[in-house]
Amino acid sequence: MHHASDLLGDSRGNGRRRKETIAKLWIKLFLRETKPSLGYPPPHPLPPERSIMTVSVAGLRSWLAADEELALFDVREAGQIGEGHLLWSVPLPYSRLEARLPLVAPRRSVRVVLVDDGDGLAERAARRARALGYDAVSVLDGGVTAWQAAGEPLVKGVHVASKAFGELVERTLHTPSITAEALARRQARGEPLVILDGRPEDEYRQGTLPGSVCCPNGELALRLPALAPDPNTLVVIHCAGRTRSLLGTELLRTAGVKNPVVALENGTMGWQLAGFQVERDAKRFFPPDIEVPSGLRDRAAAFAQRQGVHRLDATTARHWLADSTRTTFVLDVRTTQEVRADPAPGAVHVPGGQLLQATDQWVGVRRSRLLLLDHDGERAPLIAGWLALAGWTCGVLAEGRAAWAALTPRLPAPDPLPVLRLVPPDDPLLRQAETLMLDLRPSAIHQAGHPPGARWAIRPRLAAALASHPRGAPVVLLTPCQDTARAAALDILEAGHVLPVLLETPGLHNNVAPPKTPRITSGSTPCFFCMTATRATSTRHGATLPGKPLCWII
């Protein structure tokens, strides 16, 4: 049996062997679609009037196997992506392409491949990407349909590669766990234990285990001694499902904590399926001001070194960032409060635990480099070490906070989107008979309630929504997201309509169902509405059926 402590290594090189074990299994199980090809045609231009390059399934397979950077984006909406996508593709819905693309692919000369259903959406997205300065954009010929027809796999869900890595870690290291029933019995007996929810605050408030303390995974090693000062106290890590429970547990074990640590089997979903209630709107959080645990910095550095994490001095960090042939993401893994008080120049804030669980939310370039920052030298090396185990090239600053001056501030991305005028709910424009209101919020929110006459719409389907609307007649957009509204406005303008306005309604500005008042109506939802909604893992795999266990990614 392999233990997480083995990953720290010893003088006989055991850490290296453990890393090789995980790496070999990772390649065997999840890199099947990157098998080399005997040859493939280069990307070829579409008909002259379209002038967008395409790449075949064989060509994309070879690009995935090559030792070069590749940004593979699925430009469909969340619900479509969740029901089946290429394993290594990164979600980039067309609805927010201009806002998201510069964040997940900051180097504009990187090779980009866009994927759709073979319906022409990727070609529209490619033109938008080229307008942003991306000059090496191709479209997968035939989209996911062609990929599947060629015998290549599609996977369901979100953050699948990261979740599969978590399952592989458990399989390799035999991560200790506890069932919901066993934990409930310990609680009933009043046994000393500490339950920590490794998710961010917003998820924690939605539903957590009774008595659980919110301590996101990236903070666990740093905060645990203050939360469980008795080294004999059992520590239980949980999330909503599995991945963050497993990785949070292993983060603590590789950090060398003395407490026994276990993962709650199947998280809050397993807890509820066992018949127990979750606690809503809990307010127990980790202590913000603590002393750094003795020896943690050295153990974190040793772990990172065993996994091949680069320790960069200021000069080398500058070279990484100045290299125009490579993409380097600068990611600050500290807490929100720390980042606000002392922001790092040029860095994107990403909570460390979330970076492990949902890497593709922030990193869209395969085989890019990740430079992780903190100011104390404990959190960044631990997270970087685990990302290195997942196959990423990672670095940390050897001089810590003192080397931040070497970082280059991020240049603002070009903004091609129109600026919209805000109108209040009592604006006379809304009472004009020819005014069309388009609700761009998620379809479930629209279905729960919307202003009378509002028509649900989404950027890829704007043409259908505007088909019967006279050109020159007013258009009002309803959404809490300015990026979504401005992106839709660009397509509306190019379709020959007037520049729309954005409804300013505080009661409807949250992505939650608005209160049902006489001015709010609801109705049936056409099946295509679900293209914006991703079904929960438990729903996809039948976990809500009585007596049926949770079925996960692998």
Residue pairs with C-beta under 8 A, 6 or more apart in sequence:
1 174
2 18
2 21
2 172
2 173
2 174
3 173
3 174
3 253
4 173
4 175
4 250
4 253
4 254
5 253
5 254
5 256
6 14
6 15
6 18
7 15
7 18
7 19
7 173
7 254
7 303
7 306
7 307
7 385
7 389
8 15
8 254
8 256
8 299
8 302
8 303
8 306
9 15
9 16
9 18
9 302
9 306
15 306
15 307
16 306
18 172
18 173
19 306
19 307
19 308
19 389
21 172
22 168
22 169
22 172
22 389
23 389
23 391
25 168
25 171
25 172
26 165
26 168
26 390
26 391
29 164
29 168
29 554
30 87
30 161
30 164
30 168
32 153
33 61
33 64
33 86
33 87
33 88
33 152
33 153
34 61
34 64
34 65
34 88
35 61
35 65
36 62
36 65
37 58
37 59
37 61
37 62
37 65
40 56
40 58
40 59
40 61
40 62
41 56
41 58
41 59
42 59
43 53
43 54
43 55
43 59
43 138
44 53
44 54
45 51
45 52
45 53
45 54
46 52
46 53
46 54
46 123
46 139
50 123
52 123
52 126
52 127
52 137
52 138
52 139
53 137
53 138
53 139
54 138
54 139
54 140
54 141
55 63
55 113
55 138
55 139
55 140
55 141
56 141
57 140
57 141
57 142
57 146
57 147
57 150
57 152
58 150
60 72
60 113
60 140
60 147
61 152
63 70
63 111
63 113
64 70
64 72
64 88
64 366
67 367
68 111
68 367
69 107
69 110
69 111
69 326
69 327
69 365
69 366
69 367
69 368
70 110
70 111
70 113
70 365
70 366
70 367
71 90
71 104
71 105
71 110
71 111
71 112
71 113
71 364
71 365
71 366
72 86
72 88
72 89
72 90
72 113
72 115
72 366
73 89
73 90
73 91
73 92
73 101
73 104
73 105
73 112
73 113
73 114
73 115
73 125
73 364
74 81
74 85
74 86
74 89
74 90
74 91
74 92
74 114
74 115
74 116
74 144
75 92
75 93
75 94
75 97
75 114
75 115
75 116
75 121
75 122
75 125
76 85
76 93
76 94
76 115
76 116
76 117
76 121
76 460
76 531
77 93
77 94
77 95
77 458
77 460
77 531
77 532
78 91
78 93
78 158
78 531
78 532
78 533
78 534
79 530
79 531
79 532
79 533
79 534
79 535
80 117
80 531
81 89
81 91
81 93
81 158
81 534
82 156
82 157
82 158
82 534
82 535
82 540
83 156
83 535
84 144
84 148
84 154
84 155
84 156
85 91
85 115
85 144
85 154
85 155
85 156
86 115
86 144
86 147
86 152
86 154
86 155
87 153
87 155
87 160
87 161
88 161
88 366
89 115
90 104
90 360
90 363
90 364
91 158
91 360
92 100
92 101
92 104
92 114
92 125
92 364
93 100
94 121
94 124
94 125
94 128
94 459
94 460
95 440
95 458
95 459
95 460
95 484
95 487
95 488
96 481
96 483
96 484
96 487
97 125
97 128
97 129
97 487
98 128
98 132
98 415
98 416
98 417
98 483
98 486
98 487
98 490
99 483
99 487
101 129
101 132
101 134
101 364
102 132
102 413
103 348
103 362
103 364
104 360
104 362
104 363
104 364
104 365
105 112
105 134
105 327
105 364
105 365
106 327
106 329
106 410
107 324
107 326
107 327
107 365
108 132
108 133
108 134
108 135
109 134
109 135
109 136
109 324
110 134
110 136
110 327
110 365
111 136
111 138
112 129
112 134
112 136
112 137
112 138
113 137
113 138
113 139
113 140
114 122
114 125
114 126
114 129
114 137
114 138
114 139
114 140
115 122
115 139
115 140
115 143
115 144
115 147
116 122
116 125
116 139
116 140
116 143
116 144
117 143
117 144
117 145
118 142
118 143
118 144
118 145
118 146
119 143
121 460
122 139
122 140
122 143
123 139
126 137
126 138
126 139
129 137
130 137
131 416
132 413
132 414
132 416
133 414
140 146
140 147
142 149
144 154
147 154
148 154
155 553
156 540
157 163
157 534
157 537
157 540
157 553
158 358
158 534
159 243
159 357
159 358
159 359
159 360
159 361
160 553
161 359
161 360
162 243
162 356
162 357
162 358
162 359
162 360
162 390
163 242
163 243
163 357
163 552
163 553
164 553
164 554
165 389
165 390
166 242
166 243
166 244
166 246
166 247
166 357
167 242
167 243
167 246
167 552
167 553
167 554
168 554
169 175
169 246
169 247
169 250
169 389
170 242
170 246
173 250
175 246
175 249
175 250
175 263
176 249
176 260
176 261
176 262
176 263
177 245
177 246
177 249
177 262
177 263
177 264
177 265
178 236
178 262
178 263
178 264
178 265
179 265
179 270
179 274
180 264
180 265
180 266
180 270
180 271
180 273
180 274
180 276
181 274
183 193
183 195
183 209
183 236
183 264
184 274
184 276
186 193
186 234
187 193
187 210
187 211
191 234
192 230
192 232
192 233
192 234
193 233
193 234
193 235
193 236
194 213
194 227
194 228
194 233
194 234
194 235
194 236
194 259
195 209
195 211
195 212
195 213
195 236
195 238
195 264
196 212
196 213
196 214
196 215
196 220
196 224
196 227
196 235
196 236
196 237
196 238
196 248
197 203
197 204
197 208
197 209
197 212
197 213
197 214
197 215
197 238
197 239
198 215
198 216
198 217
198 220
198 237
198 238
198 239
198 244
198 245
198 248
198 353
199 214
199 216
199 239
199 240
199 244
199 353
200 216
200 351
200 353
200 354
201 214
201 216
201 285
203 239
203 240
204 212
204 214
204 282
205 280
205 281
205 282
205 283
206 280
207 240
207 268
207 278
207 279
207 280
208 214
208 238
208 268
208 278
208 279
208 282
209 238
209 264
209 268
209 271
209 278
209 279
210 277
210 278
210 279
211 279
211 284
212 238
212 279
212 282
212 284
213 227
213 284
213 285
213 286
214 282
214 284
214 285
214 286
215 223
215 224
215 227
215 285
215 286
216 351
216 352
216 353
216 354
217 237
217 244
217 247
217 248
217 251
217 352
217 353
217 354
217 356
217 357
218 333
218 351
218 352
218 353
218 354
218 355
218 356
218 379
218 383
219 286
219 335
219 352
219 353
219 379
220 237
220 248
220 251
220 252
220 255
220 353
221 251
221 252
221 255
221 257
221 293
221 296
221 300
221 378
221 379
221 382
222 290
222 292
222 293
222 296
222 376
222 378
222 379
223 286
223 287
223 290
224 235
224 252
224 257
224 259
224 293
225 257
225 290
225 293
226 286
226 287
226 290
227 286
227 287
228 235
228 259
230 259
231 257
231 258
231 259
232 259
232 260
233 259
234 259
234 260
234 261
234 262
235 252
235 257
235 259
235 260
235 261
235 262
236 261
236 262
236 263
236 264
237 244
237 245
237 248
237 249
237 252
237 261
237 262
237 263
237 264
238 245
238 263
238 264
238 267
238 268
238 271
239 245
239 248
239 267
239 268
239 357
240 267
240 268
240 269
241 266
241 267
241 268
241 269
241 270
241 537
241 538
241 550
241 552
242 263
242 265
242 266
242 267
242 550
242 552
243 357
244 267
244 353
244 356
244 357
245 263
245 264
245 265
245 267
246 263
247 353
247 356
247 357
247 386
248 263
248 353
249 261
249 262
249 263
250 386
251 353
251 382
251 386
252 259
252 261
253 261
254 303
254 382
254 385
254 386
255 296
255 299
255 300
255 303
255 382
256 295
256 296
256 299
264 270
264 271
266 273
266 550
268 278
269 537
269 538
269 543
269 550
270 550
271 278
272 278
273 543
273 544
273 550
288 335
288 337
292 376
292 378
296 378
297 376
297 377
297 378
300 377
300 378
300 379
300 381
300 382
300 385
301 311
301 377
301 381
303 381
303 382
303 385
304 311
304 381
304 382
304 384
304 385
304 388
304 394
304 396
305 311
306 385
307 384
307 385
307 386
307 388
307 389
308 388
309 381
309 384
309 385
309 388
309 394
309 395
309 396
310 316
310 393
310 394
310 395
310 396
311 395
311 396
311 397
311 398
312 320
312 371
312 395
312 396
312 397
312 398
312 403
313 397
313 398
313 399
313 403
314 397
314 399
314 403
314 405
314 406
315 406
317 371
317 395
317 397
317 403
317 406
317 407
318 406
318 408
320 326
320 328
320 369
320 371
320 395
321 328
321 330
321 346
321 371
321 406
321 407
321 408
322 408
326 368
326 369
327 365
327 368
327 369
328 368
328 369
328 370
328 371
329 348
329 362
329 363
329 365
329 368
329 369
329 370
329 371
330 344
330 346
330 347
330 348
330 371
330 373
330 407
330 410
331 347
331 348
331 349
331 350
331 355
331 362
331 370
331 371
331 372
331 373
332 339
332 343
332 344
332 347
332 348
332 349
332 350
332 372
332 373
332 374
333 350
333 351
333 352
333 355
333 372
333 373
333 374
333 379
333 380
333 383
334 349
334 373
334 374
334 375
334 379
335 351
336 349
336 351
338 375
339 349
342 375
344 373
344 404
344 407
345 404
345 405
345 407
345 408
345 409
346 407
346 408
346 409
346 410
347 373
347 407
348 362
348 410
350 362
352 372
352 379
352 380
352 382
352 383
353 383
354 361
355 362
355 383
355 387
356 383
356 386
356 387
356 390
359 387
359 390
359 392
363 370
363 392
367 393
368 392
368 393
369 392
369 393
369 394
369 395
370 384
370 387
370 392
370 393
370 394
370 395
371 394
371 395
371 396
371 397
372 380
372 381
372 383
372 384
372 387
372 394
372 395
372 396
373 380
373 396
373 397
373 404
374 380
374 400
375 400
375 401
376 400
376 401
377 396
377 400
380 396
380 397
381 396
384 394
384 395
384 396
385 394
387 394
388 394
397 403
397 404
397 406
416 490
417 483
417 486
417 487
417 489
417 490
418 486
418 489
418 490
418 493
418 499
419 486
420 477
420 482
420 485
420 486
420 489
420 499
420 500
420 501
420 502
421 501
421 502
422 501
422 502
422 503
422 504
423 429
423 430
423 476
423 501
423 502
423 503
423 504
424 504
424 505
425 503
425 504
425 505
429 435
429 474
429 476
429 501
430 437
430 476
430 503
432 474
434 470
434 473
434 474
435 473
435 474
435 475
435 476
436 455
436 466
436 469
436 473
436 474
436 475
436 476
437 451
437 453
437 454
437 455
437 475
437 476
437 477
437 478
437 503
438 454
438 455
438 456
438 457
438 462
438 465
438 475
438 476
438 477
438 478
438 488
438 500
439 446
439 450
439 451
439 454
439 455
439 456
439 457
439 478
439 479
440 457
440 458
440 459
440 477
440 478
440 479
440 481
440 484
440 485
440 488
441 478
441 479
441 480
441 508
441 511
442 511
442 532
442 533
443 456
443 458
443 525
443 529
443 530
443 531
443 532
443 533
444 525
444 529
444 532
444 533
445 511
445 512
445 513
445 514
446 454
446 456
446 525
446 529
447 456
447 522
447 523
447 524
447 525
447 529
448 513
448 514
448 522
449 513
449 514
449 515
449 516
449 520
449 521
449 522
450 456
450 478
450 514
450 520
450 521
450 522
451 478
451 508
451 519
451 520
451 521
452 519
452 520
452 521
454 478
455 465
456 529
457 465
457 488
458 531
458 532
459 484
459 487
459 488
459 491
461 528
462 488
462 491
462 492
462 495
463 495
466 475
466 492
466 495
466 497
469 475
469 497
471 496
471 497
471 498
472 497
472 498
473 497
473 498
474 498
474 500
474 501
475 492
475 497
475 498
475 500
475 501
476 500
476 501
476 502
476 503
477 485
477 488
477 489
477 500
477 501
477 502
477 503
478 502
478 503
478 505
478 508
479 485
479 502
480 508
480 509
480 510
480 511
482 502
485 500
485 502
488 500
489 499
489 500
492 499
492 500
493 499
507 514
507 515
508 514
514 520
516 522
537 543
537 550
537 552
538 544
538 550
541 550
541 551
541 552
542 548
542 551
543 549
543 550
543 551
